[in-house]
Amino acid sequence: MHYNEYTLPNGLRIIHEPLLSKVTYCGFAIDVGTRDENDDEQGMAHFVEHLIFKGTTKRKAWHILNRLENVGGDLNAYTNKEETVVYAAFLNEHLDRALELLGDIVFHSTFPQHEMDKEAEVIIDEIQSYEDTPSELIFDDFEDMIFRNHPLGRNILGNPEQLHSFRTEHVLSFTRRFYQPENIVFFVQGQYDFKKIVRLANKYLADIPMGTVDRHRTPPLPYMRENLVVHKETHQAHVMIGSRGYNAYDDKRTALYLLNNLLGGPGMNSRLNVSLRERRGLVYNVESNLTSYTDTGAFSIYFGTDVEDLDTCMRLTYKELKTLRDLKLTTSQLTAAKKQLIGQIGVASDNFENNALGMAKTFLHYRKYESPEVIFQRIDALTAEQLLEVANEMFAEEYLSTLIYK
């Protein structure tokens, strides 16, 4: 896949993928997330993501919201454990307007205290809503368990006490540490001559001074298997089974990606869905998930079931894991598994917004962008022996942790 890249003198990287569409997706991917917070900053990365829409040196919140919406565009942002992304979607003719606005909110936000106090209440409502949903809360509690006493285990939203304690100077200190050009990628997916993008980037972004990124990421402590039961007033039992996974640079992650899809991916023919739901009607939802961070990863299986069916569901889940450990996939099974995963990625790649965000994240961490075709080739090269090796590393019962709400 053809893409263009350029680096401004201040270190800010630009990546552009041509797109035959009337709509452009562009924004900033910043290499900072929850794991970069100090102990007294829990929730800060996500808080900043909210606050950059609340005022800059030349705009108030109302003007920020209307700048793109008045021409039908859309502003958005998200935060996770290792990235913050601020982006926009708009008709192609508004690139100048969008780039100027995005640059203003990312690099010139002022974080007024009165806006911070209001937004803290909004996030606290979000936290309370989250805590009322055990099927979502258990995912964070599980990561907290497998990354015990490490920032990767923290809830992205933070906690109410610390949110109320934050002041403008605290937020400015955080952004000065991480919102530096060399720590940021500006990405564009749209139908433009790349020279125009470089010209506009120089116009709006080149005068941002170069700064030093103050990062001290530490790897998690060695993984210790845990089995934990938490008693909650819920109608169902909620269950997580899993462990640490491979990091984003480990070649084995592709094999685990395919195994995860085979085991509990989005297809209704996933092995866990067939075993627990289709054949026996024991669950409404069962899924497996995989996240790769820069120096570690997380693999998990989730299901919710009636308390009286809990032991049966656990037994059936471990049975499927044992099958993948003990039985090498046949040629036809391997071919079908590859074809399904490649097809799912192909369908997902037809979503331009997802493509733009994926391109930004990949370029931020790998300093390159791989097309879906390259990923297809990596999947297609997998052997049954590689899958069996990874299954035995990842799915052994003595390696897996469990967290149960009941």
Buried (B, 14 or more C-beta within 10 A) or exposed (E): EEBBBBEBEBBBBBBBBBBEEEBBBBBBBBBBBBBBBEEEBBBBBBBBBBBBBBBBEEBEBEEBBEBBEEEEBEBBBEBBBBBBBBBBBBBEEBBEBBBBBBBBBBBBBBBBEEBBEEBBEEBBEEBEEBEEEBBEBBBBBBBBBBBBEBBBBBBBBBBBEBBEEBEBEBBBBBBEBBBBBBBBBBBBBBEBEBEEBBEBBBEBBEEBEEBEBEEEEEEBEEBEBEEEEBEEEBEBBBBBBBBBBBBBEBEBBBBBBBBBBBBBBEBEEBBBBBBBBEEEEBBEEBBBBBBBBBBBBBBBBBBBBEEEBBEBBBEBBBEBBBBBBEEBBEEEBBEBBBEBBBEBBEEEBEEBBEBBBBBBBBBBBEEEBBBBEEBBEBBEEBEBEBBBEBBEBBBEEEBBBBBBBB
